[in-house]
Amino acid sequence: MTDNVIKFPTGGIKNKNVDIPTNEEELITTVASIKETFFDTVSVELAAPIFARATLHGFDVGNEEYIKDCIMIVEAIKSLLMRTKEYVHPIQKYAEENIDYNIEEYYDEE
């Protein structure tokens, strides 16, 4: 090669693990899967420092006995993130029906 031009690759996608949607139904399913993965990933990333801080404060939250509590925290974060984007998560219904929140109880009006 006598010049510094890089030839554009040909031959299409080489990664056989990528399923390219071929119709609208597959596209909707793919987009939904990507959104779910996004919310899962971000909620775990946000929860990880909480668990790390709890450990630093002397709480053994890494014990398998507490895994369901950890999952609940991750799912609560995921629910919050989803609500901000107007998506529904099952914890939202639970929160609406079971958590009585009155802002005036938490802040003085003085």
N, C-alpha and C positions, 0 to 999 in steps of 0.2 A: 504494500500500500504506500503510495507516494504522497498522499494528502492527509489532512487531519479530519476528514469528514467521516462521521459515524453513520453507517447505513441503518435505516429504519428497519426494525425487525418485521419479518413477515411470517405467515403461517398461523396466525391466530393465537388464542390463549393456550398456553402449554400446561397450565395447572389443571389437572383433571379433578381436583377437589372443589372447583368452582362450578356451581350449577347456575347457568344463566337462564333467567326466566324466559319462557317462550310464548307465554300468553298472559292475559291480565290477571287471571286467578293465581298463577305462579308468582307474578310480580307482587301482588297483594300479600301473599304468604311470605315471600322473601323479605319485604319491607317490614312486616310485623315481626318476623324473626330477628331482624337487625335491631329494631326498636327494643325488643325484649332483652336481647344481649346487651345493648347499651345501658338500659336501666339496671340490669343485674350487675354489670361491671362497675358502674359509677357508685351504686349503693354499697357494694363490697369495699371499693376504694375509700369511701367516706367512713365506713364503719371500722375499718382496720385501725386507724389511729385511736379511736375510742377504746378498742380492746387493748391496744398497746398502753395507753394511759392508765387504764384500769389495772393492768399488770404492774406498771410502775408504782402504783399506789398500794400494792400488796394484795390485789384480788386475783385469784387463780382462775381467770375466765377461760383459759385454754383447756381446762379439764373437760373431758368428754361428757361429764355429767351435766354441763351447762350449755351444751351445743344448741339445744332448742331455744334457750334464751337468746343466744347470739344470733340465731336465725331470725328470731322475732325482731331484734333490733335492725338487722339488715333489711327485712321486709318492711318495717315501719319507715325506714329511710327511703326505700324504693317507692312506697306508697306516697310519701311526701313529694318526691321528685315527679312521679307520674301525675299527681294532682295538679302540680304547677303547669303541666303541659296538657291538662284536661283529659287525661287518661284515667281509667277506672282500675282500682286495685281492691281486692276483697277487704283489706284492713280498713279502708275508708268507711265502709258501711258499719263495721264494728265500732269505729271511733265515733261516728255520728250517733249511733244508738246508745253507746255506753259511757261516753266521756262528757260530763257536764262541765262546761267551761264558761265562766262569767268573767270577762276582763276586769270588771269593777272590783272583783274580789282580790285581784292581784296587784292593782295599782291604786294608790290614794288619789282622790280627785282634787286634793288641795293645791 
